[in-house]
């Protein structure tokens, strides 16, 4: 008979597999959508619009996804999410095939809705894990994205020439298949009692306003927002910037692959780093790496400059976002988790969506240097906030539980 610890590890492995398949979804959208937009949109400013709509779908999907998972359980929610992913791939492929930029954008909107479920995999692994296993559980799930990067890149490379008259349509059809493969994993989950039917029971936790007013929670969310927004802003513009500066599609796609490998590869040991050095120092290191990524990008326009910047960007996101996620987990009690997790992700991905809509315009108007210069003061402010919280927390540790 399996113990709760065995069950937690089993679920973390299953969720890691789901992350590998679901993680290919944003990787494929980011790598290809701006290039599709460049060919199909009426102006260069609109080239990154599909990525912005993807992130908008992710943001507006967070709260409905949280409600459905409270009503149906996480397993039921993940099945619905996978079906949305299948629809996303089919719609995006149909948009490319019919030369309808609007239909393609609808497909990326559905891909964002699917991603709103994928984003909660990390919390599903943490909810039923012990205090000592929780950082590893989150890291294991995020490590699934490492395989997602490889799957997405190889999908693009091996499908781009299937329909020469409709470039990338086959890649999005493949994305629909990858989403369908999530279904057997979702059915295999055994999450036990958790969020199911919480919507029918009286809420006994603290008011959200009280939780959200705590400095620990505010800075944790700020770090999560900065980690994801800075990464997304630069990653969205990178493929287009590389092509604009004379580099090939293959070099651009491989750059995104290296970036996503750097995003998820460290997840195998990020949990151990958090246990060794603490959540706030690891988050601080992540934000520092994001700033260094912009500095490298400002030093030159060669392929190595782009690739090294994207690698630093991925590493920074990994430490910053996983560290911030672990900080948020400290801020809620079991009965508060659904609402606090949804609030955290809603704030983060609303900001990410806004950054996606502006990145194409900033690139078109100010160039690649303009895209990178504004990230440095943002990184500095967040690092100062984390440093202040670290010394405050050493004097008086904060734990909601």
C-alpha positions, 0 to 999 in steps of 0.5 A: 500500500502506497504511503502519502509520500509515495503518492506525492512523488507519483503525482509529481512525476505525472504532473512533470509529464503533463508539464512536458506536453503542456510546456510545448504549447507556449514554447511553440506559440512564442517561437512561431507566432511573431513570425506568422504575424509578420507574414499575415498582419497588416503592420510590423507593430502587430507581429507580436499581437498573437503572443499578446493574445496568448498571454491575455488568454492565460490571464483571463483563464486563471480565475475561471480555471480556479473556479472549475478546479474548485468545483470539479477537482484539479483532475477534471479541470486538467481534462478541460484544459487539455481539450482547450489545447486541442482546439487551440492547435486546430484553430491556429492551423486553420487560421494559417491555412486559410490566411486568416490572421483573426482566426490564428489569433483566436487559436492563440487565445485558446492556447492561452486558456489551456496554459492557464491550467498548465500553470497550476500544475506546480501548485497541484504538486505542492498542495499535497506534498510535505514541507520538506518535499514541497520545493522538490515537487515544484521543481520536478514539475517545472523540470518537465518543461525541459522536455517540452522545449525539446518537443516544441523545437523538434516539432517546428523543425520537422513540420515546417516543410510539410506544407510549404505553402502554409508554413507552420500550419503543421506545427500547430496541428502537432500541438493539438496532438500534444495537448490530446496526449495530456489526457491519459496523464490527467486520468492517472492523477490521484490527488485525493481530497483537495479543491473539489467542491470547495465552492460549496463549503463556507470559506474559513480562511482570512480575507484576501485583502489581509493576505495581500497586504502583507509585505512578504506576499506583496514582494513575492508577487512582485518578484514573480511578476518581474521574473515572468514579465521581463523574461516574456518581454524579451523572449517575445521580441527575440525571434523577430529581432534575430530575423530582422538582424539577418539571422535565419529561422533555424538560428532563431528557433534554436535560440528559443530552444536554448532559452527554454532549456535554460528555463527548465533545466535547472529545475532538477536542482533549484529545489535543493538550492532553495533548501540550501540557501533559502527562497529569497536569495534564490529569487534574488539571484534569478532577478540578477540574472535577468538584468545580466541577460539585458546587459549581454543583449546590449553588447552586440547583435551576433548569434552568440549574443542573442543565444547567451542573452536568452540562456541567461534569461531562462536561468533568471526566470527559473530561479526567480519564478520558482523562488517566488512560487515557493515564497507565495506557498508560505503565505496561505493556509490550506483552506486559503490556497485556491484563492491565493494561488488564483490571485497570484497567477491572475496578477502575474499573467495580466502583467505578462499579457500587457507586456506582450502587447507592447513588446512588438511596438517597442521593438518596431519603434526603439529597436532591440536596444530599446527593448533591453534598456528598460529592464535594468531599473526594474531588476534593480528595484525588485532586487532592493525589495528582496534584499530588504525583505531578506533582512526583515525576515531574518529578524522575524520569519513569516509563515502563514501556517 
